[in-house]
Amino acid sequence: MFSWDDKYAGAQVLVAKEILLGKLSKSEKLEQYKKGAEEFMCNCIQKGNSNVKRSNGGLLWFLPWSNLQYVNSAAFLMSTYADVLEKTKTTIQCPGGRVGSNDLLGFARSQVDYILGSNPKKMSYMVGYGSNYPRRVHHRGASIAPIKQTPGCQEGFEWMRKNSDDPNVLEGAIVGGPDQGDQYTDSRDNYQQAEPSTVNNAPLVGVLARLAS
């Protein structure tokens, strides 16, 4: 996986890019980086020897805690590598067959579509997008009403378990996402699924920029 504390897959993609563009001379050690990057792509797109698990609805499944962080990061790497393959007119030889630029970009798009509502629950996991999205995110700023409405508020912990929607809509935030069975419980206590974070959003910005180009 490519995550907030493990950038190895990203480093592999960068080295592979430089090799394919002819900016790095080939060596056995550097080729191992390229091999690792392409194994990651193969496993994500379900044509490898150790494919990443998927939910029944088609979402890549890495971990139960904030899974969308890893999904978005994987989609970012795939869309990045897709551009490299297109520019160099090359493909990846996966155990399950050849994979080209359009394959990687199409798969990345499928993950974004899922996140934005094309999933079994018809739910957008981007807060404020569409009509059905998380209303009770695990985020202090979103869940506490303005100070003028809450005199004497002490740190806001009493708001965490309130059975009411967020008074402040955290527009654009990506929550942790559904479980492996495509289910999501909209509760502030459910921090594994309901917590938004920078690491959930940041890679998706790159993917959306690429898909919009």
C-alpha positions as a printed NumPy array, in Angstrom:
array([[  0.   ,   0.   ,   0.   ],
       [  0.939,   3.637,  -0.348],
       [  0.077,   5.506,   2.851],
       [  0.847,   8.432,   5.133],
       [  3.754,   6.524,   6.698],
       [  4.837,   4.187,   3.887],
       [  5.904,   5.829,   0.639],
       [  7.764,   2.85 ,  -0.812],
       [  5.293,   2.226,  -3.629],
       [  5.517,   5.897,  -4.59 ],
       [  9.304,   5.769,  -4.673],
       [  9.131,   2.699,  -6.916],
       [  6.843,   4.517,  -9.343],
       [  9.179,   7.523,  -9.48 ],
       [ 12.195,   5.321, -10.251],
       [ 10.223,   3.329, -12.847],
       [  9.161,   6.585, -14.5  ],
       [ 12.766,   7.789, -14.775],
       [ 13.853,   4.446, -16.246],
       [ 11.086,   4.443, -18.869],
       [ 11.838,   8.044, -19.805],
       [ 15.509,   7.182, -20.212],
       [ 16.654,   9.496, -17.443],
       [ 18.156,   6.675, -15.377],
       [ 20.491,   4.046, -16.734],
       [ 19.259,   0.53 , -16.206],
       [ 20.797,  -1.486, -13.411],
       [ 19.738,  -4.62 , -11.581],
       [ 18.921,  -2.69 ,  -8.404],
       [ 16.912,   0.018, -10.167],
       [ 15.05 ,  -2.562, -12.228],
       [ 13.872,  -4.074,  -8.942],
       [ 12.146,  -0.78 ,  -8.174],
       [ 10.441,  -0.831, -11.551],
       [  9.412,  -4.433, -11.029],
       [  7.953,  -3.551,  -7.635],
       [  5.99 ,  -0.61 ,  -9.056],
       [  4.5  ,  -2.748, -11.805],
       [  3.675,  -5.609,  -9.426],
       [  1.726,  -3.07 ,  -7.362],
       [ -0.2  ,  -1.966, -10.471],
       [ -0.919,  -5.573, -11.464],
       [ -2.17 ,  -6.465,  -7.982],
       [ -4.425,  -3.408,  -7.82 ],
       [ -5.96 ,  -4.012, -11.231],
       [ -6.54 ,  -7.684, -10.319],
       [ -4.057,  -9.184, -12.775],
       [ -1.226,  -9.982, -10.369],
       [ -0.148, -12.918,  -8.237],
       [ -1.207, -11.254,  -4.963],
       [ -4.21 ,  -9.192,  -5.921],
       [ -5.517,  -6.564,  -3.523],
       [ -8.835,  -7.632,  -2.024],
       [-12.   ,  -5.911,  -3.221],
       [-15.443,  -5.396,  -1.778],
       [-18.426,  -6.909,  -3.546],
       [-19.067,  -3.472,  -5.005],
       [-15.563,  -3.309,  -6.487],
       [-13.723,  -1.065,  -4.015],
       [-10.096,  -1.94 ,  -3.314],
       [ -9.771,  -3.194,   0.238],
       [ -6.575,  -2.692,   2.232],
       [ -7.44 ,  -2.074,   5.897],
       [-10.579,  -1.532,   8.002],
       [ -9.292,   1.785,   9.373],
       [ -9.711,   4.633,   6.875],
       [ -9.512,   2.367,   3.838],
       [-10.176,   5.213,   1.397],
       [ -6.769,   6.669,   2.218],
       [ -5.157,   3.64 ,   0.585],
       [ -7.68 ,   3.465,  -2.254],
       [ -7.082,   7.092,  -3.21 ],
       [ -3.314,   6.699,  -2.964],
       [ -3.407,   3.604,  -5.17 ],
       [ -5.609,   5.418,  -7.709],
       [ -3.152,   8.332,  -7.679],
       [ -0.21 ,   6.026,  -8.449],
       [ -2.158,   4.263, -11.193],
       [ -3.163,   7.513, -12.871],
       [  0.425,   8.764, -12.621],
       [  1.871,   5.59 , -14.113],
       [ -0.804,   5.584, -16.81 ],
       [  0.621,   8.854, -18.117],
       [  4.134,   7.392, -18.152],
       [  2.982,   4.347, -20.125],
       [  1.133,   6.55 , -22.603],
       [  4.114,   8.858, -23.1  ],
       [  6.579,   6.009, -23.593],
       [  4.128,   3.831, -25.567],
       [  4.74 ,   0.872, -23.27 ],
       [  2.604,  -1.6  , -21.341],
       [  2.992,  -3.725, -18.217],
       [  3.251,  -7.491, -18.559],
       [  1.181,  -8.736, -15.621],
       [  0.721, -12.436, -14.813],
       [ -2.91 , -12.006, -15.893],
       [ -2.118, -10.259, -19.168],
       [ -0.861,  -6.973, -20.536],
       [ -2.008,  -3.733, -18.935],
       [ -1.854,  -0.399, -20.713],
       [ -2.391,   3.225, -19.881],
       [ -6.149,   3.132, -20.495],
       [ -6.522,   0.086, -18.246],
       [ -4.858,   1.832, -15.306],
       [ -6.731,   5.071, -15.844],
       [-10.041,   3.259, -16.231],
       [ -9.521,   1.337, -13.018],
       [ -8.58 ,   4.52 , -11.145],
       [-11.779,   6.117, -12.483],
       [-13.834,   3.16 , -11.236],
       [-12.543,   3.739,  -7.713],
       [-13.384,   7.451,  -7.873],
       [-16.862,   6.621,  -9.203],
       [-17.406,   4.279,  -6.266],
       [-16.333,   6.944,  -3.772],
       [-18.651,   9.533,  -5.297],
       [-21.749,   7.342,  -5.246],
       [-21.546,   4.486,  -7.727],
       [-21.676,   1.832,  -4.998],
       [-24.214,  -0.542,  -3.405],
       [-25.369,   2.081,  -0.868],
       [-25.579,   4.831,  -3.52 ],
       [-23.674,   6.974,  -1.048],
       [-21.062,   9.621,  -1.692],
       [-18.131,   9.398,   0.696],
       [-17.237,  12.991,  -0.106],
       [-19.092,  15.163,   2.392],
       [-21.421,  17.621,   0.684],
       [-21.322,  15.901,  -2.707],
       [-24.683,  14.655,  -3.963],
       [-27.729,  14.19 ,  -1.731],
       [-26.651,  11.083,   0.203],
       [-23.384,  11.609,   2.08 ],
       [-22.075,  11.264,   5.686],
       [-23.888,  13.681,   7.977],
       [-22.148,  12.832,  11.256],
       [-18.424,  12.835,  10.593],
       [-15.824,  12.326,  13.293],
       [-14.589,  15.899,  13.159],
       [-14.796,  18.429,  15.967],
       [-15.203,  21.507,  13.798],
       [-18.044,  19.922,  11.835],
       [-19.964,  18.518,  14.8  ],
       [-19.917,  21.469,  17.248],
       [-22.355,  24.324,  16.752],
       [-21.084,  27.929,  16.752],
       [-19.953,  29.236,  20.149],
       [-22.849,  31.73 ,  20.33 ],
       [-25.235,  28.78 ,  20.279],
       [-23.294,  26.731,  22.793],
       [-22.414,  28.899,  25.814],
       [-20.181,  27.097,  28.269],
       [-19.057,  24.486,  25.709],
       [-16.039,  22.654,  27.121],
       [-13.915,  21.097,  24.352],
       [-17.017,  19.727,  22.673],
       [-16.914,  16.103,  23.809],
       [-20.634,  16.206,  24.605],
       [-21.252,  16.668,  20.881],
       [-19.54 ,  13.471,  19.823],
       [-22.433,  11.226,  20.836],
       [-25.264,  13.575,  19.924],
       [-27.818,  11.886,  17.696],
       [-28.031,  14.793,  15.28 ],
       [-26.488,  15.803,  11.97 ],
       [-23.424,  18.035,  11.836],
       [-24.299,  21.723,  12.192],
       [-21.355,  22.532,   9.905],
       [-21.062,  20.642,   6.611],
       [-17.411,  19.802,   5.981],
       [-17.643,  20.316,   2.232],
       [-15.311,  18.124,   0.184],
       [-13.966,  16.002,   3.036],
       [-13.375,  12.31 ,   2.312],
       [-14.263,  10.038,   5.228],
       [-12.639,   6.679,   5.976],
       [-15.235,   4.871,   3.894],
       [-17.288,   1.67 ,   3.926],
       [-16.278,  -1.727,   5.248],
       [-15.377,  -4.722,   3.107],
       [-19.075,  -5.54 ,   2.793],
       [-19.8  ,  -2.074,   1.334],
       [-21.567,  -1.007,   4.543],
       [-21.183,   2.33 ,   6.318],
       [-22.471,   3.432,   9.729],
       [-22.964,   7.184,   9.868],
       [-21.953,   7.835,  13.474],
       [-19.314,  10.112,  15.011],
       [-18.299,   7.263,  17.315],
       [-17.44 ,   5.197,  14.261],
       [-14.07 ,   6.876,  13.747],
       [-12.65 ,   4.019,  11.651],
       [-15.174,   4.849,   8.926],
       [-16.325,   8.387,   9.708],
       [-13.066,  10.252,  10.288],
       [-11.946,  12.578,   7.467],
       [ -8.284,  13.456,   7.091],
       [ -5.763,  15.172,   4.863],
       [ -4.33 ,  11.802,   3.816],
       [ -7.772,  10.758,   2.557],
       [ -8.195,  13.89 ,   0.461],
       [ -4.713,  14.763,  -0.809],
       [ -4.177,  11.894,  -3.284],
       [ -7.714,  12.202,  -4.624],
       [ -6.992,  15.788,  -5.678],
       [ -4.308,  14.474,  -8.042],
       [ -6.562,  11.772,  -9.452],
       [ -9.441,  14.196, -10.064],
       [ -7.069,  16.656, -11.722],
       [ -5.917,  13.902, -14.095],
       [ -9.424,  12.684, -14.883],
       [-10.541,  16.236, -15.604],
       [ -7.688,  16.93 , -18.011]])
